[in-house]
Amino acid sequence: NETGLLSYTTFRDDQHERFASGGQVVEEMRVRLFDDAGHDVTARGGPGQASCAGPATSWGYFNDPDANVGLFTDDGWMLTGDICTIDERGYLRVVDRKSDFIIRGGKNISAAAVEEQVGTHPAVAMIAAIPAADEVFGERVCAVIVLRDGARLTVEDLQQHLAAKGASKDLWPERLVFVDALPRASGGKVAKSVLKKQLSERGEIPRSKER
């Protein structure tokens, strides 16, 4: 909502570009990618948090200066919260959300990467990766899974599958929770804050500390 129209695809793009990217940045808009240290990594294609500037960009939140401090860089670029890459042809791809990380033992683990790997198991219909609080590591990777009809799955089965695929051990869930459906936000994305609250209230996962 804050960026307005930022990138687009057309029927001139092939199917992969239309379905697997955000398309090319609108000519009148500009995009830069910043790493966690605030360095501009646009030239190398990222990944980094996308920021934008241009005629469609919001001027900020009404009467909320504190929110605006976190919304803009010091030189006026609006931060989207999306971790993106830009390829040599200018196609923008969202690879994660800045807030969507599981911090295990001080290491940031991408929830999106966990979901991509776990989703390859034939028993998994849908998956959301969330943090489960842990006294030793702070957080551990928890996979909340909707199973396919008649399927069964254990942590051991899943880890064997991921090992056979060569997936990094960082992406192996250490806890599985099975649900009939995942809650959705108005835009259709999984409402992870709602999901975490539901599961913690039911005692199915320990509550993570706010961060």
C-alpha positions, 0 to 999 in steps of 0.5 A: 500500500505504501509503495503504490505500483512498484513493478509489473509483468506483461504478457510479453514476459514468459510464464516463469517471470510472470509467476516467479517474480515481481516483474521489472521495476516501473521506469518512474520508480527507483529501487535500492537493496540494503543489507542488514548493516545498511550497505547498498547491495543493489549493484550485486543484485542483493539479497537485501531489503528493498527500498523505493522512491518515486511518484507513487511512494507514500509520504508516510503515516498520518500523525505517526512520526514514530512509525515514519522513523522506521519507514524511511532511510535517513535520505528518504528512501521508503523501506518495504520490509521485503528481502529482494533480489534484482537480476541483470535484466531488472526483474525483482524477486521477493525472497523473504520478509525482514521480520520472517526469520527464526533466530536459533542460537543467534543465527537467522534462519529464513522461514521462507527457505524452510517452507520451500524445502519442507513443501517438497515432501509428498505428505505436505499440502501446506506449511508455515515455518514459525519460531518455537521458544527454547531455553537453550537456543532462544528459538527452534524451527517449528513447521506447522503443516497441513497434511495431504489426505491420508498422509502421515509424517514424523520429524524423523521422516521429514529430516531424512527427506531433507537430508536426501535432498541436500538441504542445509541442517539449518532448515530442518524443523525440530518440531512439527505441529499439524493443523487442518488449515492455516489462518489467512490475512486479508491479502491471502498470506498466512497470518503467522501472528494469528497462527503463533497466538493460536498455537501458544494459547493451545499449548502446542508451542512455547511462546517466543519472546517479542523481538 
